[in-house]
C-alpha cells in the first residue's frame, strides 16, 4: 500500500527528528506491506524552531506544514488528513511516547479488513490518580450515551491507523468544535486494536493538561450528544415536582395546624439553588448556541503559513 504518516507537533524541536527516524525504521520493517510513503508534519504554530528542524532534515518523502495560528492537535491532524494521499494514514504524536514499532502489526490488521486500527496503551499506572479517574469516568459516560460505542476502550487509545475510506469520511465532516476521536468512533466502520507499552516523553513537558482534557470532554459530549439538554428538561420537571410537593406541605400545615413554614434561611436556600440551577442551564444552552454560531460562519478551521517543498510519496525499499 501507499502509506501517509501525519504528525501534529507543537514545540517539539528536540523530539521530532528521533520520532521520524523511528518511523522510518518501522516503515523499513514493513516493506512487504508498504510500497511507498510520505510523512507530513503539521507544526501547530510552535514558538520554537520545530518547522525549521523538520524542513532541514534530509529525509525523503518528508513534508512540513506550519499553521498560521495555534489550532490544537486535532485540527492539526485534520489538516494533515486533508493533504494525505496514501491508502492508509497513520496519525501519531511527535513526542516519542507513541511506539512507532507497532506499525507492522497495525498494517497487518488493516490488510486483514479493519478500516480503523487503534493503538491502546496497556495501562495508565504512571499517570496521576485523578487523571486516571477522570479518563475512566469520561469514557464510561460516552459509552453510556452512545457516543463511543465501538467496543474498544478508547480511554487507552493514543494513536491510530486509518484507511482511505475513513479519511475521506472525516474530510467530509468539516465541523470545527468536535473531537477527532469521537468523530472516528462515531463513523463506525470495522475497528480493531493493538496494545503497546507507552514510553516516557523524551524531553519537554506535554501541553495536554487538565484544561485541554476538559475542553475535549465538553466538545465531544456537545458534538455527539444532546444528553445535557435532555437532562435540563428532566431537572426542570423534577424541580417543579418538588416545588409542587413543598407547596402542598405549606398549605397543609397552614390549614390543619395553623403554622405555615416560615424562615428567611429556607427561602434564601431555595432561591439560591433555583437561581444557580437556572444559570447553569443557561450556560449549557450557551455552549450549544456558541458552537452553532461558530459553525454557521463557515470559516476554515486552519490556514497554512509555511509549507516546505512537498516531496510526495517515496519508495519504501
Secondary structure, DSSP 8 states (H G I E B T S, - for coil): -EEEEEEEESS-TTTHHHHHHHHHHHHHTTTTT-SEEEEEEEE-S-SSSHHHHHHT---TTEEEEEESS---HHHHHHHHHHH--SSEEEE--SSS-S-GGGHHHHHHHHHTT-SEEEEEES--TTS-HHHHHHHHHHHHHHHHHTSS-SSS-GGGEEEEEEEHHHHHHHHT---SSS-HHHHHHHH-S-EEEEEE-----SSS--S--HHHHHHHHHHHHHHH--HHHHHHHHHHHHHHHHHHHHHHHHHHHHHHTS-----HHHHHHHHHHHHHHHHHHHHHHHHHHHHHHHHHTT--S--EEEE------EE--
